[in-house]
Amino acid sequence: MANTLQPWPEVMKGAKEHPVPTLQYLLRARGHTVVVDGLFGPKTDAAVRSFQSEKGLSVDGIVGPRTWGALVIEVRRGNEGDAVRGVQEEFQFRNLSGDPSKGLTVDGVFGPRTEAAVRGFQTAIHADVPSMVVDGVVGAMTWQALVSGMLSF
């Protein structure tokens, strides 16, 4: 699948684990009160439906390309908050050491370590997808690569 990103995942009620925590952090960043527990249960479903309604999207509780596209928030060095935690969660998901202390800390602060992780990820994706810009900024394309699970195994 050279030259293209993997598609946005379709996530819905009953889903567990990746990318549900990232979805929950993004919902929180958009003002919805949900617990980040990795379980797409009734409260996450209600928050997704509310978000979809706010954005004029189909209210079906399914987080697909249009909902992801409306949900992601561009973040860069110096930003703080739940959207940054979502990015950091993606790198913790890719931490295959089994030791969370060896991965990126999910602290909501986009500092030098988060920027370095983003740039390294973008560089790796750029090798196969030349349109991926290596700038340390998590925009729509980088979010899609992260959430779709690229380079996660």
C-alpha positions in Angstrom: 0.0 0.0 0.0 2.9 2.3 -0.8 2.1 6.0 -1.4 -1.2 5.9 0.6 -2.2 6.0 4.2 -4.2 3.3 5.8 -7.9 4.3 6.0 -9.4 5.8 9.1 -10.7 3.0 11.3 -14.4 2.5 11.9 -15.0 2.4 15.6 -18.3 1.8 17.3 -20.0 0.7 20.5 -18.5 -2.5 21.9 -15.0 -1.7 20.6 -12.1 -2.1 23.0 -8.5 -0.9 23.1 -6.8 1.0 20.2 -7.9 3.5 19.0 -10.7 3.9 21.6 -8.5 5.8 24.2 -7.5 8.2 21.6 -11.1 8.7 20.5 -12.0 9.4 24.2 -9.2 11.9 24.6 -10.3 13.7 21.4 -14.0 13.8 22.6 -12.7 15.3 25.9 -10.7 17.9 24.0 -13.9 18.8 22.2 -15.7 19.4 25.5 -17.4 16.0 26.1 -17.2 14.4 29.5 -16.0 10.8 29.0 -13.7 8.5 31.0 -10.6 7.4 29.1 -10.9 3.7 29.8 -10.5 2.1 26.3 -14.0 0.8 26.3 -16.6 2.2 23.7 -19.6 1.9 26.0 -22.8 3.8 26.4 -21.2 7.1 27.6 -18.7 7.2 24.8 -21.5 6.3 22.4 -23.6 9.2 23.7 -20.6 11.6 23.4 -20.0 10.5 19.8 -23.6 10.9 18.9 -23.7 14.4 20.5 -20.5 15.4 18.7 -21.9 14.1 15.4 -25.1 16.1 15.9 -23.1 19.3 16.8 -21.1 19.0 13.6 -24.0 18.2 11.3 -22.8 14.6 10.6 -24.9 11.5 10.4 -25.8 10.6 13.9 -25.1 6.9 14.0 -22.5 6.5 16.8 -20.0 5.1 14.3 -16.7 6.9 14.2 -15.6 6.6 10.6 -13.7 9.0 8.2 -16.1 11.9 8.5 -16.3 11.8 12.2 -12.6 11.4 12.7 -11.9 14.2 10.3 -14.2 16.6 12.3 -12.8 15.3 15.7 -9.1 15.6 15.2 -7.4 18.7 16.4 -4.0 20.0 15.1 -1.5 20.0 17.9 2.2 21.0 18.0 5.0 21.8 20.4 3.8 24.1 23.2 0.2 22.8 23.1 -1.3 21.1 26.2 -4.5 19.1 27.0 -6.5 16.1 26.0 -5.7 16.3 22.2 -2.0 16.0 23.1 -2.8 13.1 25.4 -4.4 11.4 22.4 -1.2 11.8 20.4 0.9 10.5 23.3 -1.5 7.6 23.8 -0.8 6.6 20.2 2.9 6.4 20.9 2.3 4.5 24.1 0.2 2.0 22.0 3.3 1.6 19.8 5.6 1.0 22.8 6.2 -2.7 22.4 8.5 -3.0 25.4 5.7 -3.9 27.8 7.0 -1.2 30.1 5.0 2.0 30.0 7.9 4.0 31.6 9.9 3.3 28.4 7.3 4.9 26.2 6.2 8.5 25.8 4.5 9.8 28.9 0.8 10.6 28.5 0.9 13.9 30.3 -0.8 16.2 27.9 2.3 18.4 27.4 3.6 18.6 23.8 7.2 19.1 24.6 10.5 18.0 22.9 10.0 14.3 23.5 6.6 14.3 21.9 7.8 16.4 19.0 10.7 14.0 18.5 8.4 11.0 18.5 6.1 12.8 16.0 8.9 13.7 13.7 10.3 10.1 13.8 6.9 8.7 13.0 6.4 11.2 10.2 9.8 10.3 8.8 9.0 6.6 8.8 5.7 7.2 7.1 7.3 9.6 4.6 9.5 6.7 3.3 6.3 5.0 2.0 4.0 8.0 1.7 6.0 10.9 0.2 3.2 13.4 0.8 3.6 13.0 4.6 5.3 16.3 5.7 7.9 15.9 8.4 7.2 19.0 10.5 6.5 17.7 14.1 2.9 19.0 13.8 0.1 16.5 14.2 -2.4 17.5 11.5 -5.1 15.5 9.8 -2.7 13.3 7.8 -0.5 12.4 10.8 -3.6 11.8 12.9 -4.9 9.4 10.3 -1.6 7.5 10.1 -1.6 7.2 13.9 -5.2 6.3 14.5 -5.3 3.8 11.6 -2.5 1.9 13.4 0.4 2.4 10.9 3.7 1.2 12.2 2.1 -0.4 15.2 3.4 -3.9 14.8 
